[in-house]
Amino acid sequence: MRILDRYVVREFMGPFILSISAFIVIMLSGQLFMLVDFIVQKNVPVLAVVRMLLYSLPGIVVQVLPVAVLFAVLISLGRLARDSELSTIRAAGIPFTRIVLPLILMGAVIGVGGFWLGETVVPWASHKSETIVREIILKDVLPSVEQDIFFAAPGGRQFYVGQVNKDLGTMERIMVYETEYGSFPRIVSARRGRAGEGKWTLQEGVIHELDAAGHVTMSMSFDRLEIVMDSTMETFVSSQKTPREMTRKELKSHIDLFEKSGIRVEGLRVEYHLKLAEPMAALVFAVIGAPLAARSPRRAGGYFGVVAAAVLSFAYFVVQAVARSVGMKSMMQPVAAVWIPNAAFLLPGLVMLLKVDRPYMF
């Protein structure tokens, strides 16, 4: 069995590495026009563009790992089935579930590895890449505040902006957490506001003062409040962070803080749970891809695996996009919305996997 396991894994690794490489090239090519514009129109040094690409690679790798697993499982097992090796192994009395067990374990290991990268390397690298882009934009115009973004400012302030209307120049769902206002922190939340040179103007908000235990000791509403921004624009830009540039721990701390001020955090909760659910799709794809490969028509050759993987991954991401939108609109609990796509594909995969060795049940 060890020889068989090594053989199956070896068949898997070739398509897996090729799939990762192909998807990285495809996703990087999507940034081609922006990069050319940076170099030609904005006179950005080529070295800065190369650095930005290198910093974006870890995030791209984490994104493509699950799909690469699906392609590799379907292609490798499809090759074994097409050459009758799979039938021969099963005729020797080895169940199909045992044959594909190392591939399922590989899917689980790759999922865990993707989660580890997403918690350690990706936030740091994504922040470096986005900072380069923000600094490039800073050379031309005053940088606008992005949507769902966090950033720090002098005076012990932490800012969050939930939504931005760039056409009107307004922001919505704003929160400012001040740790140096007095003896204890205070939270300023506003329904809307504007960012200008040297100050922010907030409208229709509430100020909460907290005690040492984090309980609200005083609340005061306001129609208009101005906050002086005494930091330089370089500091403003370099401190910005989106949820993608944060670890789960960092994001969870902001979620807990926002809940105390009454700000809706459904969208942030969705992003929080996605950081775990997305890498675990590698295990889901390994489970559902294996039985599909066993039932692939021999006359289809190697095309069946590629086509099936493309259709299946497209269907998965459509379901994920719909579930994510539902979770962000508070129509479903964020944790349920995030994990529904995995469950929707994992359960049918398990059923098909168990039925492969019992053809009379079809």
C-alpha positions as CSV (number, residue, x, y, z in Angstrom):
1,M,0.0,0.0,0.0
2,R,2.9,2.4,0.6
3,I,4.1,1.8,-2.9
4,L,0.6,2.5,-4.2
5,D,0.2,5.6,-2.1
6,R,3.5,7.0,-3.4
7,Y,2.5,6.2,-7.0
8,V,-0.8,7.9,-6.7
9,V,0.7,11.0,-5.0
10,R,3.4,11.2,-7.7
11,E,0.7,11.1,-10.4
12,F,-1.0,14.0,-8.5
13,M,2.0,16.2,-8.0
14,G,2.8,16.8,-11.6
15,P,-0.7,18.2,-12.6
16,F,-0.9,20.1,-9.3
17,I,2.3,22.0,-9.8
18,L,1.5,22.7,-13.5
19,S,-2.0,23.9,-12.5
20,I,-0.6,26.3,-9.8
21,S,1.9,27.7,-12.3
22,A,-0.8,28.2,-15.0
23,F,-3.2,29.9,-12.7
24,I,-0.5,32.2,-11.3
25,V,0.3,33.3,-14.9
26,I,-3.3,33.8,-15.7
27,M,-4.0,35.9,-12.6
28,L,-0.8,38.0,-13.0
29,S,-1.7,38.7,-16.7
30,G,-4.9,40.2,-15.4
31,Q,-2.8,43.0,-13.8
32,L,-0.9,43.6,-17.0
33,F,-2.7,46.7,-18.1
34,M,-2.4,48.4,-14.7
35,L,1.3,47.5,-14.6
36,V,2.0,48.9,-18.1
37,D,0.1,52.1,-17.1
38,F,2.3,52.4,-14.0
39,I,5.5,52.1,-15.9
40,V,4.6,54.1,-19.0
41,Q,2.1,56.7,-17.9
42,K,3.2,57.3,-14.3
43,N,6.9,56.7,-14.8
44,V,7.0,54.2,-11.9
45,P,10.4,52.4,-11.6
46,V,10.3,48.9,-13.0
47,L,11.8,47.6,-9.7
48,A,8.8,48.9,-7.8
49,V,6.4,47.1,-10.1
50,V,8.4,43.9,-9.8
51,R,8.3,44.2,-6.0
52,M,4.6,44.7,-6.1
53,L,4.2,41.5,-8.2
54,L,6.4,39.5,-5.9
55,Y,4.4,40.7,-2.8
56,S,1.1,39.7,-4.5
57,L,2.3,36.2,-5.2
58,P,1.5,34.6,-1.8
59,G,-2.1,35.9,-2.0
60,I,-2.5,34.5,-5.5
61,V,-1.1,31.1,-4.5
62,V,-3.6,30.8,-1.6
63,Q,-6.4,31.6,-4.0
64,V,-5.5,29.1,-6.6
65,L,-4.5,26.1,-4.3
66,P,-8.1,24.6,-4.0
67,V,-8.7,24.8,-7.8
68,A,-5.3,23.4,-8.5
69,V,-6.1,20.4,-6.2
70,L,-9.4,19.8,-8.2
71,F,-7.6,19.9,-11.6
72,A,-4.8,17.6,-10.3
73,V,-7.2,15.0,-8.8
74,L,-9.3,14.8,-11.9
75,I,-6.3,14.7,-14.3
76,S,-4.2,12.2,-12.3
77,L,-7.0,9.8,-11.6
78,G,-8.4,10.3,-15.1
79,R,-5.1,9.2,-16.5
80,L,-5.1,6.0,-14.3
81,A,-8.7,5.2,-15.3
82,R,-7.9,5.9,-19.0
83,D,-5.0,3.4,-19.0
84,S,-7.0,0.8,-17.1
85,E,-4.6,1.0,-14.1
86,L,-7.4,2.1,-11.8
87,S,-9.5,-0.9,-12.9
88,T,-6.6,-3.3,-12.3
89,I,-5.9,-1.9,-8.8
90,R,-9.6,-2.3,-7.9
91,A,-9.7,-5.8,-9.4
92,A,-6.9,-6.7,-6.9
93,G,-9.4,-6.0,-4.1
94,I,-8.4,-2.5,-3.1
95,P,-11.4,-0.3,-2.5
96,F,-11.6,2.9,-4.5
97,T,-11.8,4.9,-1.2
98,R,-8.5,3.5,-0.1
99,I,-6.9,4.3,-3.5
100,V,-7.8,7.9,-3.3
101,L,-7.2,8.3,0.4
102,P,-3.7,9.8,-0.1
103,L,-5.2,12.4,-2.5
104,I,-7.8,13.4,0.1
105,L,-5.1,13.7,2.7
106,M,-3.1,15.8,0.3
107,G,-6.2,18.0,-0.1
108,A,-6.4,18.4,3.7
109,V,-2.7,19.2,4.1
110,I,-2.8,21.7,1.2
111,G,-5.9,23.3,2.8
112,V,-4.1,23.6,6.2
113,G,-1.0,25.0,4.4
114,G,-3.1,27.5,2.6
115,F,-4.6,28.7,5.8
116,W,-1.2,29.0,7.4
117,L,0.0,31.1,4.5
118,G,-3.1,33.2,4.7
119,E,-2.5,33.9,8.4
120,T,1.3,34.5,8.3
121,V,2.7,35.5,4.9
122,V,-0.3,36.8,2.9
123,P,-1.4,39.7,5.2
124,W,2.1,41.1,5.4
125,A,2.8,40.6,1.7
126,S,-0.6,42.0,0.6
127,H,-0.1,45.1,2.8
128,K,3.3,45.6,1.2
129,S,1.9,45.3,-2.3
130,E,-1.1,47.6,-1.6
131,T,1.1,50.1,0.0
132,I,3.2,50.4,-3.1
133,V,0.0,51.0,-5.2
134,R,-1.2,53.6,-2.7
135,E,2.1,55.4,-2.8
136,I,2.0,55.4,-6.6
137,I,-1.5,57.0,-6.5
138,L,-0.3,59.5,-3.9
139,K,2.1,61.0,-6.4
140,D,-0.8,62.2,-8.6
141,V,-3.8,63.0,-6.4
142,L,-4.9,63.0,-2.8
143,P,-5.6,59.3,-2.1
144,S,-9.3,58.5,-1.5
145,V,-10.3,56.3,1.4
146,E,-11.1,52.8,0.3
147,Q,-14.1,50.6,1.3
148,D,-13.9,48.3,4.3
149,I,-10.5,49.6,5.3
150,F,-8.7,50.2,8.6
151,F,-5.9,52.5,9.3
152,A,-4.1,54.0,12.3
153,A,-3.4,57.7,13.0
154,P,-1.4,59.5,15.6
155,G,-3.0,60.1,19.0
156,G,-3.9,56.5,19.5
157,R,-6.6,56.5,16.9
158,Q,-7.9,53.6,14.9
159,F,-10.2,54.4,11.9
160,Y,-12.7,52.2,10.0
161,V,-14.7,53.1,6.9
162,G,-17.4,50.7,5.9
163,Q,-18.5,52.1,2.6
164,V,-17.3,54.8,0.2
165,N,-19.2,56.7,-2.5
166,K,-16.3,58.0,-4.7
167,D,-18.7,59.9,-7.0
168,L,-20.1,62.0,-4.2
169,G,-16.9,61.9,-2.1
170,T,-18.7,60.7,1.0
171,M,-18.1,57.8,3.4
172,E,-20.6,55.7,5.4
173,R,-20.4,53.6,8.6
174,I,-17.4,55.4,10.1
175,M,-15.8,54.5,13.4
176,V,-13.0,56.1,15.3
177,Y,-11.4,54.4,18.3
178,E,-9.4,56.8,20.5
179,T,-7.2,55.4,23.2
180,E,-5.6,58.6,24.3
181,Y,-8.7,60.8,24.7
182,G,-8.8,60.4,28.5
183,S,-8.3,57.8,31.2
184,F,-10.3,55.2,29.1
185,P,-11.0,54.8,25.4
186,R,-13.8,56.3,23.6
187,I,-15.6,55.3,20.4
188,V,-16.9,57.8,17.8
189,S,-19.3,56.3,15.3
190,A,-21.0,58.2,12.5
191,R,-23.5,57.4,9.8
192,R,-21.7,59.4,7.1
193,G,-18.8,61.8,6.6
194,R,-16.2,63.4,4.3
195,A,-12.4,63.3,4.3
196,G,-10.7,66.5,3.5
197,E,-7.2,68.0,3.6
198,G,-6.2,67.9,7.3
199,K,-9.6,67.0,8.8
200,W,-12.5,64.6,8.7
201,T,-16.1,65.9,9.0
202,L,-18.5,63.4,10.5
203,Q,-22.3,63.7,10.5
204,E,-25.1,62.0,12.5
205,G,-23.0,60.1,15.0
206,V,-22.6,59.0,18.6
207,I,-19.7,59.3,21.0
208,H,-19.3,56.4,23.5
209,E,-17.0,56.7,26.5
210,L,-15.9,53.3,28.0
211,D,-14.6,52.2,31.4
212,A,-11.8,49.8,32.2
213,A,-14.1,46.8,31.6
214,G,-15.2,48.1,28.2
215,H,-18.7,49.1,29.3
216,V,-20.3,52.3,28.0
217,T,-20.3,55.0,30.7
218,M,-21.5,57.9,28.6
219,S,-23.2,58.3,25.2
220,M,-23.6,61.6,23.4
221,S,-25.1,62.2,19.9
222,F,-23.9,64.8,17.5
223,D,-25.0,66.2,14.2
224,R,-21.6,67.3,13.0
225,L,-18.1,66.6,14.4
226,E,-14.7,67.6,12.9
227,I,-11.6,65.5,13.6
228,V,-8.2,67.0,12.8
229,M,-5.9,64.7,10.9
230,D,-2.4,65.9,11.9
231,S,-0.6,63.0,10.2
232,T,1.2,63.2,6.9
233,M,-0.4,61.6,3.9
234,E,2.4,59.1,3.7
235,T,1.6,57.9,7.1
236,F,-2.1,57.8,6.2
237,V,-1.5,55.7,3.2
238,S,1.0,53.2,4.7
239,S,-1.2,52.5,7.7
240,Q,-4.3,51.6,5.7
241,K,-5.4,47.9,5.9
242,T,-8.2,46.0,4.3
243,P,-9.5,42.7,5.8
244,R,-7.3,40.9,3.2
245,E,-4.3,42.5,4.8
246,M,-5.1,41.4,8.3
247,T,-4.9,38.1,10.1
248,R,-8.0,36.5,11.7
249,K,-6.8,37.6,15.1
250,E,-6.5,41.3,14.0
251,L,-9.9,41.2,12.3
252,K,-11.5,39.6,15.3
253,S,-10.3,42.3,17.6
254,H,-11.8,45.0,15.3
255,I,-15.1,43.0,15.1
256,D,-15.3,42.8,18.9
257,L,-14.6,46.5,19.2
258,F,-17.2,47.5,16.6
259,E,-19.9,45.4,18.3
260,K,-19.5,47.5,21.5
261,S,-20.2,50.7,19.5
262,G,-23.3,49.2,17.7
263,I,-21.7,49.1,14.2
264,R,-22.9,46.4,11.9
265,V,-20.1,43.8,11.4
266,E,-21.8,41.2,9.2
267,G,-19.5,42.0,6.3
268,L,-16.4,41.7,8.5
269,R,-17.6,38.5,10.0
270,V,-18.0,37.0,6.5
271,E,-14.4,38.0,5.7
272,Y,-13.3,36.6,9.1
273,H,-14.8,33.1,8.4
274,L,-13.8,33.1,4.7
275,K,-10.1,33.2,5.8
276,L,-10.6,29.6,7.0
277,A,-13.3,28.3,4.7
278,E,-11.6,29.3,1.4
279,P,-8.4,27.2,2.0
280,M,-10.5,24.2,3.2
281,A,-12.1,24.1,-0.2
282,A,-8.9,22.1,-1.2
283,L,-10.2,19.2,0.8
284,V,-13.7,19.6,-0.6
285,F,-12.4,19.5,-4.2
286,A,-10.3,16.5,-3.5
287,V,-13.4,14.6,-2.2
288,I,-15.7,15.5,-5.0
289,G,-13.1,15.3,-7.8
290,A,-12.1,11.7,-7.0
291,P,-15.4,9.9,-7.8
292,L,-15.9,12.1,-10.9
293,A,-12.6,10.9,-12.2
294,A,-13.6,7.3,-11.6
295,R,-16.7,7.7,-13.7
296,S,-15.0,9.6,-16.5
297,P,-15.7,8.2,-20.0
298,R,-12.5,6.6,-21.4
299,R,-13.2,7.8,-24.9
300,A,-13.0,11.4,-23.6
301,G,-9.3,11.1,-23.1
302,G,-7.7,13.8,-20.9
303,Y,-10.2,16.5,-21.8
304,F,-12.8,15.2,-19.3
305,G,-10.7,16.1,-16.3
306,V,-10.0,19.7,-17.5
307,V,-13.6,20.4,-18.5
308,A,-15.1,18.8,-15.4
309,A,-12.7,20.8,-13.2
310,A,-13.5,24.1,-15.0
311,V,-17.2,23.6,-14.7
312,L,-17.1,22.4,-11.1
313,S,-14.8,25.2,-9.9
314,F,-17.0,27.8,-11.7
315,A,-20.1,26.4,-10.0
316,Y,-18.4,26.5,-6.6
317,F,-17.4,30.1,-6.9
318,V,-20.9,31.1,-8.1
319,V,-22.4,29.5,-5.1
320,Q,-19.8,31.1,-2.9
321,A,-20.4,34.5,-4.3
322,V,-24.2,34.2,-3.8
323,A,-23.8,32.9,-0.2
324,R,-21.3,35.6,0.6
325,S,-23.7,38.4,-0.6
326,V,-26.5,36.8,1.4
327,G,-24.3,36.8,4.6
328,M,-23.2,40.4,4.1
329,K,-26.8,41.5,3.8
330,S,-27.6,39.8,7.1
331,M,-30.1,37.4,5.4
332,M,-28.1,34.5,7.0
333,Q,-25.6,34.0,9.8
334,P,-22.1,34.8,8.4
335,V,-20.6,31.5,9.5
336,A,-23.4,29.6,7.8
337,A,-23.2,31.6,4.6
338,V,-19.4,31.1,4.3
339,W,-19.5,27.3,5.0
340,I,-22.6,26.5,2.9
341,P,-20.6,26.3,-0.4
342,N,-18.1,23.8,1.1
343,A,-21.0,21.7,2.6
344,A,-23.0,21.8,-0.7
345,F,-20.1,20.2,-2.6
346,L,-18.6,18.1,0.2
347,L,-21.7,16.1,1.0
348,P,-22.5,15.0,-2.6
349,G,-18.8,14.2,-3.0
350,L,-18.9,11.9,0.0
351,V,-22.0,10.1,-1.3
352,M,-20.5,9.6,-4.7
353,L,-17.2,8.5,-3.2
354,L,-19.0,5.8,-1.1
355,K,-21.0,4.6,-4.1
356,V,-18.1,4.1,-6.4
357,D,-17.4,0.6,-5.0
358,R,-21.2,-0.3,-5.1
359,P,-22.3,0.2,-8.7
360,Y,-25.5,-1.7,-8.1
361,M,-26.8,1.2,-6.0
362,F,-26.8,3.6,-9.0
